[in-house]
């Protein structure tokens, strides 16, 4: 699963990117285990993110594939969301 990582470009007065979510379609033969772990990637990690909401959708929009939808809520620009998906 993707790691949410924002660059350090100038965003003006943008304080938070609202309603960030990812949708990952799993290839045939793969399953989402329902497990993830938090990790710190660098010494600049100063926030404690909320647990993401994870939803698994079988046959996503008639594709025959399973989608794993992760809702992160609001994310601060130029920050990491330290979750590794298993």
PyMOL commands that set and color helices and strands:
alter all, ss='L'
color gray80, all
select helices_A, chain A and resi 60-62
alter helices_A, ss='H'
color red, helices_A
select strands_A, chain A and resi 4-5+17-25+36-38+53-57+67-75+80-81+83-85
alter strands_A, ss='S'
color yellow, strands_A
deselect
rebuild
show_as cartoon
